[in-house]
Amino acid sequence: MYACCETLYISSFVPQIVPSHFKVVAAAFLTWLGWFIPGQLHLLPQQWIPKAMDSFELALQFGISVLVVACPCALGLATPTAVMVATGKGASQGVLIKGGNALEKAHKVTDQFLFRRF
């Protein structure tokens, strides 16, 4: 039988996954929209919005919360990406980090930093 005519395992597996992930992303987007629009129209009480935020950031926090709770794999994918972006930004500023072990131990440093410029 030709390869184009065979039913592949992936073709029966993908339709079950894609709609569920689409629903999670759609729920997160609708949550963001549901908080963003009332925030922009000043329908939310001002004490609900922290002073350091605007309505966009508040809505973004709620949308990301829905995404992470509904699909924890999003957090598993976002964490290494955030670490890579942060180390890249640090490298562009002259801060070099040698391995993940240094990042894990960095939270224990409380008040002493030594910066050495070459």
Short mmCIF file of the C-alpha atoms (twelve columns), coordinates in Angstrom:
data_MODEL
# 
_entry.id   MODEL 
# 
loop_
_atom_site.group_PDB 
_atom_site.id 
_atom_site.type_symbol 
_atom_site.label_atom_id 
_atom_site.label_alt_id 
_atom_site.label_comp_id 
_atom_site.label_asym_id 
_atom_site.label_seq_id 
_atom_site.Cartn_x 
_atom_site.Cartn_y 
_atom_site.Cartn_z 
_atom_site.pdbx_PDB_model_num 
ATOM 1   C CA . MET A 1   0.000   0.000  0.000  1 
ATOM 2   C CA . TYR A 2   1.207   3.534  -0.722 1 
ATOM 3   C CA . ALA A 3   2.277   5.803  2.122  1 
ATOM 4   C CA . CYS A 4   -0.208  8.480  1.112  1 
ATOM 5   C CA . CYS A 5   -3.107  6.085  1.538  1 
ATOM 6   C CA . GLU A 6   -2.186  4.710  4.972  1 
ATOM 7   C CA . THR A 7   -3.874  6.061  8.057  1 
ATOM 8   C CA . LEU A 8   -1.168  7.485  10.223 1 
ATOM 9   C CA . TYR A 9   -1.294  7.304  13.992 1 
ATOM 10  C CA . ILE A 10  -0.613  11.030 14.235 1 
ATOM 11  C CA . SER A 11  -3.614  11.851 12.044 1 
ATOM 12  C CA . SER A 12  -5.924  10.190 14.551 1 
ATOM 13  C CA . PHE A 13  -4.137  11.714 17.548 1 
ATOM 14  C CA . VAL A 14  -3.870  15.385 16.528 1 
ATOM 15  C CA . PRO A 15  -7.604  16.131 16.176 1 
ATOM 16  C CA . GLN A 16  -8.056  15.169 19.837 1 
ATOM 17  C CA . ILE A 17  -5.314  17.510 21.107 1 
ATOM 18  C CA . VAL A 18  -5.674  20.607 18.924 1 
ATOM 19  C CA . PRO A 19  -9.283  21.454 19.854 1 
ATOM 20  C CA . SER A 20  -8.538  21.155 23.581 1 
ATOM 21  C CA . HIS A 21  -5.517  23.473 23.348 1 
ATOM 22  C CA . PHE A 22  -7.513  25.862 21.190 1 
ATOM 23  C CA . LYS A 23  -10.212 25.942 23.867 1 
ATOM 24  C CA . VAL A 24  -7.653  26.724 26.574 1 
ATOM 25  C CA . VAL A 25  -6.099  29.569 24.576 1 
ATOM 26  C CA . ALA A 26  -9.563  30.860 23.660 1 
ATOM 27  C CA . ALA A 27  -10.597 30.804 27.336 1 
ATOM 28  C CA . ALA A 28  -7.428  32.698 28.310 1 
ATOM 29  C CA . PHE A 29  -7.996  35.276 25.561 1 
ATOM 30  C CA . LEU A 30  -11.653 35.738 26.519 1 
ATOM 31  C CA . THR A 31  -10.615 36.176 30.149 1 
ATOM 32  C CA . TRP A 32  -8.107  38.832 29.113 1 
ATOM 33  C CA . LEU A 33  -10.711 40.547 26.965 1 
ATOM 34  C CA . GLY A 34  -13.310 40.306 29.727 1 
ATOM 35  C CA . TRP A 35  -11.023 42.173 32.118 1 
ATOM 36  C CA . PHE A 36  -9.384  44.515 29.614 1 
ATOM 37  C CA . ILE A 37  -12.527 46.086 28.129 1 
ATOM 38  C CA . PRO A 38  -14.166 46.979 31.470 1 
ATOM 39  C CA . GLY A 39  -10.789 48.280 32.669 1 
ATOM 40  C CA . GLN A 40  -10.426 50.540 29.640 1 
ATOM 41  C CA . LEU A 41  -13.987 51.795 30.045 1 
ATOM 42  C CA . HIS A 42  -13.326 52.490 33.758 1 
ATOM 43  C CA . LEU A 43  -16.075 50.090 34.824 1 
ATOM 44  C CA . LEU A 44  -13.820 48.344 37.356 1 
ATOM 45  C CA . PRO A 45  -13.369 49.871 40.800 1 
ATOM 46  C CA . GLN A 46  -10.012 51.623 40.967 1 
ATOM 47  C CA . GLN A 47  -9.023  49.806 44.171 1 
ATOM 48  C CA . TRP A 48  -9.058  46.520 42.211 1 
ATOM 49  C CA . ILE A 49  -6.207  47.749 39.999 1 
ATOM 50  C CA . PRO A 50  -2.848  47.954 41.833 1 
ATOM 51  C CA . LYS A 51  -1.132  51.330 41.671 1 
ATOM 52  C CA . ALA A 52  1.858   49.974 39.729 1 
ATOM 53  C CA . MET A 53  -0.394  48.504 37.003 1 
ATOM 54  C CA . ASP A 54  -2.834  49.596 34.406 1 
ATOM 55  C CA . SER A 55  -5.896  47.730 33.159 1 
ATOM 56  C CA . PHE A 56  -3.919  45.982 30.406 1 
ATOM 57  C CA . GLU A 57  -1.467  44.426 32.876 1 
ATOM 58  C CA . LEU A 58  -4.234  43.374 35.244 1 
ATOM 59  C CA . ALA A 59  -6.130  41.700 32.413 1 
ATOM 60  C CA . LEU A 60  -2.911  40.068 31.207 1 
ATOM 61  C CA . GLN A 61  -2.296  38.597 34.663 1 
ATOM 62  C CA . PHE A 62  -5.778  37.073 34.726 1 
ATOM 63  C CA . GLY A 63  -5.414  35.722 31.190 1 
ATOM 64  C CA . ILE A 64  -2.049  34.132 31.944 1 
ATOM 65  C CA . SER A 65  -3.455  32.685 35.169 1 
ATOM 66  C CA . VAL A 66  -6.237  30.966 33.243 1 
ATOM 67  C CA . LEU A 67  -3.732  29.663 30.705 1 
ATOM 68  C CA . VAL A 68  -1.395  28.235 33.362 1 
ATOM 69  C CA . VAL A 69  -4.162  26.677 35.460 1 
ATOM 70  C CA . ALA A 70  -5.954  25.147 32.476 1 
ATOM 71  C CA . CYS A 71  -2.794  23.959 30.738 1 
ATOM 72  C CA . PRO A 72  0.228   23.564 33.040 1 
ATOM 73  C CA . CYS A 73  2.359   22.603 30.044 1 
ATOM 74  C CA . ALA A 74  2.314   26.304 29.115 1 
ATOM 75  C CA . LEU A 75  4.265   27.052 32.294 1 
ATOM 76  C CA . GLY A 76  6.667   24.205 31.561 1 
ATOM 77  C CA . LEU A 77  7.387   25.707 28.160 1 
ATOM 78  C CA . ALA A 78  7.481   29.323 29.294 1 
ATOM 79  C CA . THR A 79  9.937   28.883 32.168 1 
ATOM 80  C CA . PRO A 80  12.952  27.741 30.122 1 
ATOM 81  C CA . THR A 81  12.132  30.352 27.514 1 
ATOM 82  C CA . ALA A 82  12.090  33.090 30.159 1 
ATOM 83  C CA . VAL A 83  15.420  31.887 31.569 1 
ATOM 84  C CA . MET A 84  16.969  31.943 28.102 1 
ATOM 85  C CA . VAL A 85  15.675  35.450 27.391 1 
ATOM 86  C CA . ALA A 86  16.854  36.698 30.786 1 
ATOM 87  C CA . THR A 87  20.358  35.268 30.374 1 
ATOM 88  C CA . GLY A 88  20.504  36.723 26.874 1 
ATOM 89  C CA . LYS A 89  19.497  40.166 28.127 1 
ATOM 90  C CA . GLY A 90  21.988  39.846 30.977 1 
ATOM 91  C CA . ALA A 91  24.738  38.916 28.533 1 
ATOM 92  C CA . SER A 92  23.950  41.957 26.417 1 
ATOM 93  C CA . GLN A 93  24.367  44.076 29.578 1 
ATOM 94  C CA . GLY A 94  27.672  42.379 30.445 1 
ATOM 95  C CA . VAL A 95  26.393  39.930 33.083 1 
ATOM 96  C CA . LEU A 96  27.512  36.397 32.311 1 
ATOM 97  C CA . ILE A 97  25.927  33.439 34.084 1 
ATOM 98  C CA . LYS A 98  27.728  30.128 34.081 1 
ATOM 99  C CA . GLY A 99  25.124  27.370 34.126 1 
ATOM 100 C CA . GLY A 100 21.787  26.852 35.770 1 
ATOM 101 C CA . ASN A 101 23.383  26.009 39.106 1 
ATOM 102 C CA . ALA A 102 24.511  29.620 39.479 1 
ATOM 103 C CA . LEU A 103 20.967  30.835 38.833 1 
ATOM 104 C CA . GLU A 104 19.533  28.472 41.428 1 
ATOM 105 C CA . LYS A 105 22.041  29.638 44.052 1 
ATOM 106 C CA . ALA A 106 21.583  33.335 43.217 1 
ATOM 107 C CA . HIS A 107 18.419  33.640 45.299 1 
ATOM 108 C CA . LYS A 108 20.442  32.948 48.461 1 
ATOM 109 C CA . VAL A 109 22.599  36.043 47.947 1 
ATOM 110 C CA . THR A 110 21.129  38.769 50.109 1 
ATOM 111 C CA . ASP A 111 23.303  41.851 50.230 1 
ATOM 112 C CA . GLN A 112 26.701  41.313 48.646 1 
ATOM 113 C CA . PHE A 113 27.545  41.654 45.003 1 
ATOM 114 C CA . LEU A 114 30.949  41.970 43.407 1 
ATOM 115 C CA . PHE A 115 31.038  43.436 39.928 1 
ATOM 116 C CA . ARG A 116 34.294  43.168 38.039 1 
ATOM 117 C CA . ARG A 117 34.806  45.039 34.792 1 
ATOM 118 C CA . PHE A 118 37.568  43.988 32.443 1 
# 
